[in-house]
Amino acid sequence: NRTWNRATDTTRQPGSCFKIIGCYAPALDAGGRTLASVEDDAPFTVGSKTFNNYDFRYRGFTNYRTAITNSMNVVTVKALQRIGVDLGYQYAQSFGFTTLVDQDKNLALALGGLTNGVTNLELTAAYATIANSGDYNEPIFYTTIYDHDGNLLLDRTENQEQHEVLSDDTAWLLTDAMKDVLTSGTGKSAYFGMNMGQAGKTGTTNLDTATQKAQNLPADLIPDSWNITYNPEYSIALWYGYDEISSEHYSTVGTPKDQLMRAIMKYIPVCKDEFKAPSSVVASQVEFGTWPAQLPSDYTPSDLIRTEYFIKGAQPTEVSSRFSKLGDVTGLKATTSGNSVTVTWTENKPDVVKEDYLKEYFSQKVFGNSTSNFLSERLSYNQNTLGGFGYGIYVKDSSGNTTQVGFTNTNSYTFKPSSGGNLTVIVKAQYKNFTANASDGAEIKVSGSGTNIDDGNNNNNKNFDVNIASSGSASIGNYSEKDIIVKYKNKDVTKDSVITYMISELNYRTNSKDEFISKINEITETGTYSLRYQISYNGESYTHIKKLYLHANNETRN
């Protein structure tokens, strides 16, 4: 048929290209939603219909921007269900589609599952509306016609339909999300650079299984492939497919629609303009996973911080308390037994990690029937990424050096200090793998007296054979000792061992032999000092203690 125009006369199923038209445009413009709004991306069934993503992958807690970028079906359907099908249908009509019927008032509207489909021309005009700051202009092919004398015969602009569909800020937000489609989403193969503002959306359709099998067609057959790309001056909708599908004529995954669009856009007049944001649009940081969207706190992990755009007045103002600085434990006590120290305290577990609190939080209406999924995802993040909530145990020596000695999710902890003398034990409320918002720490001093920390040698580990010179005296300022030789199961492991040198009376410790000797030679008072050597290798340890008498230079000692 030489007169049939596939761009204006043929109706086709628009697939995912209708997600913007029937769902996200009304959701942002009148549904009280933002690009930071979230839905649970998981298999979703309504009645006898189960909605899946095209790749059968599910990403859990997902915001609208990400869903647009990656053309996610489930999030889109849930978004339409939340704002109401009637609102989505009303906006689709306002975009100028003349082929819609009442039977299209169902959730399939969000995915472009329409009774009659749409024409390429009307789909182009709908996206041109978004590019045109939300104002719809009926597509026309001429404006005026004059005769040879210059008399006006026809003026098409007199009855051209024009009206506002979206506010200019909603249109810009949609465009900004669809810029991501071309740079990092489903349409990135169509991105053509050239320092030109560009946005777009892709879409495909598929046959029902019964038809596909009856006609012996491949399972990956795609009847309709769409790419809609626009810049501030031009809007182009490209459809790729066959008028009639047969076992000999069909398209599959990997059609060149995106590459074709990229080639086309390179040959239209270059538009150097960007899409200019209205003054009513503001940028704000958001802590991912909060609803309503909240600002990140000073301690929010960087992987949960997003920058998003909002219509002024809709941006978040409250700061998320999820990662607020944790409070200290109370009732801290310490006891000693032999060379062990046990600290106990009253737990101070914040609400944001309590399962009962999270169940109540995720039971808000905004989370619909996905409470259990959101709860599981949050608990998993707390445990697997943050490491779980608990208490870090730290020891501070007399020089103010602090070392973590353990972590527990109970309210007590027992450990053996690696050096003698008085020490300070600090207990901090914290996550095991994330300490940015750890509490300042509750402190308690533990006396070295009576703990037997420095009594005797821990030389009952028969795997070690350690040669330490047993020099028992030296004059002040003139102490020296030979290198220690460490054997483990008769193998010389000196170079691979960690040797810690300690002077108990000074609460001093170092891993450097030279610094150890220098410290001894700084001592000016005569007397007996306990020198402690702790050797660690292969997850085992060996401790040796010797007594050193320092005397004046003119004194001798037998």
TIDREN-550481 format. One record per residue (C-alpha): residue in one letter; z, x, y. Coordinates in steps of 0.2 Angstrom, whole numbers, plus 5000, padded with zeros to 4 digits. Each point is the difference from the previous one (the first is absolute). Layout:
// TIDREN-550481
AZXY ...
END
This chain:
// TIDREN-550481
N500050005000 R499450095015 T501049895012 W501750024992 N501250115009 R501350074990 A501150055015 T500049825007 D499649884985 T500850074985 T501849974997 R501050134990 Q501850024995 P500850125013 G501450084989 S501250115008 C499149995017 F500849835002 K501850074999 I500050045019 I499249835004 G501149884990 C501650104998 Y500450145011 A499349945017 P501049844999 A501550094993 L500150125015 D499449875013 A501049854996 G501050034984 G501350115008 R499550154989 T499750185005 L499150154992 A501750064995 S500449844991 V500150024981 E499749914983 D500450064983 D498450064991 A500249944982 P499149894988 F500149825008 T499749844992 V499849835008 G499849854988 S498750064987 K499250135012 T500650184999 F499550125014 N499850184997 N499450155011 Y498250064997 D500750164992 F501449924990 R501250125009 Y501649935009 R500950095014 G501649905002 F500649985018 T498450015011 N499749965018 Y498549915007 R499150155007 T500050094983 A499449844991 I498649985013 T499550194998 N500049994981 S499449824998 M501549944990 N499849834993 V501849954995 V500750055017 T498649905009 V500349844989 K501950015003 A499750025019 L498949845000 Q501349914990 R501350055012 I499149945016 G499249854991 V498249964994 D499749875014 L500350135013 G498850134991 Y498749864998 Q500149955019 Y499750185006 A498650024988 Q499149855007 S500450065018 F499050164995 G498549904999 F499749974982 T499049844997 T500050004981 L501949984997 V500549844991 D501849924997 Q499950074982 D500250175007 K501849965006 N500850104986 L500750184998 A498350064994 L499549995019 A500950165003 L498850094988 G498449925005 G499949884985 L499149865009 T499049854993 N498450035009 G500250185006 V499550065018 T498450075008 N499850185005 L499749945018 E501649905002 L501050144991 T499350135013 A500549885014 A501749984994 Y500350195000 A499150015017 T501449895006 I501350124995 A499050145009 N499849895015 S501949995003 G500249844991 D498649905009 Y498749914989 N498249995006 E498849904989 P498750124994 I498349975009 F498350084998 Y499449985018 T500849965017 T498649935011 I498149974998 Y498850005015 D498249955002 H498750125007 D500449935018 G501850054998 N500649824998 L501649984989 L499549904984 L501650024989 D501750075003 R500950024984 T501650065009 E500349835007 N500549924984 Q500750164991 E501749974992 Q501350115007 H501949994998 E501550114997 V500650024982 L501350145002 S501050085014 D499350165005 D501550094993 T499949924983 A498150055000 W500550185004 L501350014987 L498849944986 T498750135006 D501350145000 A500449964982 M498249994995 K499750175008 D501150064985 V498849914988 L498650125005 T501050165002 S501249994985 G499749834991 T498749914990 G498650035012 K500250185003 S498250044993 A499349905015 Y500950105013 F498750095011 G501150105013 M499050045015 N501549985012 M499749814999 G501349864999 Q499749924983 A500949874989 G499549904985 K500349914984 T499350004983 G499949864987 T499349974982 T500049864988 N499949984981 L499549884987 D501249904990 T500150064982 A499249854992 T498450025010 Q500050194998 K500149984981 A498849854999 Q498650105009 N500450164991 L500450095017 P501050165002 A501949985004 D499950105016 L498649895007 I500149975019 P499049855006 D500450035019 S500450165009 W500450005018 N500450125014 I500349945017 T500250145013 Y500149985019 N500350105016 P500349945018 E498249955002 Y499349964983 S500549904984 I499050024984 A500349914984 L499150074985 W499849914983 Y499350084985 G499549914984 Y498749904991 D499449825004 E500249964981 I501050104988 S499350044983 S500250124986 E498750115008 H500549975019 Y501850035005 S501150115009 T501650094994 V501450105007 G499450145011 T498649915010 P499450105015 K500549875013 D501250125009 Q498750145000 L498749875007 M501249955014 R500450175005 A498150045001 I499749845010 M501450035013 K499350185003 Y498449925007 I500749875011 P500350055019 V501550125001 C501549925007 K501350135006 D501349875004 E501649974990 F500849844997 K501249995015 A501749934997 P500649865012 S501550045010 S501049874989 V499950114985 V501450134998 A500350134986 S501750024992 Q500750094985 V500649904985 E501150034985 F498949954985 G500849874989 T501049915014 W499749825004 P499949955013 A499350175005 Q501450115007 L500050175009 P500450154990 S501750085002 D500350185004 Y500250034982 T498649904992 P499050114988 S498350055007 D499049924985 L500749835006 I499550015018 R498449925006 T499249985017 E499349825002 Y499349905015 F500749835005 I499749875013 K501250035014 G501649914996 A499750004981 Q500550194998 P501650034991 T501650035011 E501450024987 V500350164992 S500150004981 S501750034993 R499450054982 F500150195004 S501449995013 K501250154999 L501249974986 G501949985002 D501350124993 V501049974985 T501949965003 G501650044990 L499450184995 K501250094989 A500050164990 T500950074985 T500050164991 S500250044982 G499850184994 N498450065008 S499349835003 V500049895015 T499849815000 V499749905015 T500049805001 W499749885013 T499749825004 E498149954999 N499049955016 K498449934993 P498949935013 D499349824998 V498250065000 V500250084983 K500949864992 E499049894988 D500949845005 Y499650035019 L498150044996 K499949844989 E500549905015 Y498950105012 F498449984989 S500449814998 Q499449965017 K498649885001 V498850135007 F500050084983 G499549854991 N500150004981 S499950195000 T501950035002 S500250094983 N498550115003 F500650065017 L501850034993 S499350104986 E499050115011 R501450035012 L501250044987 S498750124992 Y499750095017 N501950025003 Q500250074982 N498450104997 T499550065017 L501750025009 G500950054984 G501349865001 F501549975011 G501650104997 Y501050145006 G499750195004 I501450124996 Y500150155012 V501150155001 K500350095017 D500750184999 S501150085014 S498450075008 G499449825003 N498650024987 T499749834991 T499249994982 Q499749844990 V500850014983 G499549834993 F499549825002 T500749854992 N499849815001 T501849974995 N501650025011 S500650164993 Y499450184996 T500750154991 F499450185002 K500550184999 P499950105016 S499150164999 S501350095010 G501850005003 G501149975016 N500149855011 L498449895001 T499449845008 V499249864990 I498849885008 V499449844993 K498549925008 A499249834997 Q498150034997 Y498549984989 K499750134987 N498350055006 F500149945018 T501450075011 A499349975018 N501249855002 A501550074990 S501749975008 D500950145009 G501150024986 A501949984996 E500950164998 I501650064991 K500850174999 V500450074983 S501250144998 G499650144988 S501850034995 G500449934983 T498249974995 N499850164990 I498350035007 D500350195001 D501050024985 G499350104985 N498250044995 N498849874993 N499350124988 N500149894985 N498149985001 K499550114985 N498149995005 F500450125015 D500350195000 V500450055018 N500450185005 I501049995016 A500950165005 S501949985000 S500450115014 G501849945005 S500250095017 A499250075015 S500450065017 I499749895014 G498250015006 N499450104985 Y499749874986 S498550024989 E499449934983 K498650034988 D498749874997 I500549864988 I499049994983 V499849834993 K499549974982 Y499749834992 K499949994981 N499850195000 K498549995013 D500150085017 V499849865012 T500850085015 K498449975011 D499949824995 S501949965003 V500849935015 I501650105005 T501249935012 Y501350125007 M501649925007 I501650065008 S501349874997 E501250055014 L498749995013 N499149844993 Y498450115001 R498549994988 T498350075001 N498550044988 S499850175007 K500850154993 D499850105016 E500849875011 F501449984987 I500450185001 S499950005019 K501249865001 I501250094989 N499950155011 E500349905016 I501849964993 T501350095010 E501649944991 T500650094985 G500449894985 T499349934983 Y498449895001 S499249894987 L498250044998 R499149864991 Y498250024992 Q499149844994 I498450034990 S498849864997 Y498550014988 N499149874989 G501149865006 E501650094994 S501350105010 Y501250144997 T501450045012 H501050175002 I501450035011 K500850175004 K501450065011 L499650125014 Y501450105009 L499550065017 H501150145006 A500150125015 N498950155000 N501550124997 E500849894986 T499750034982 R500349874986 N500250034982 
END
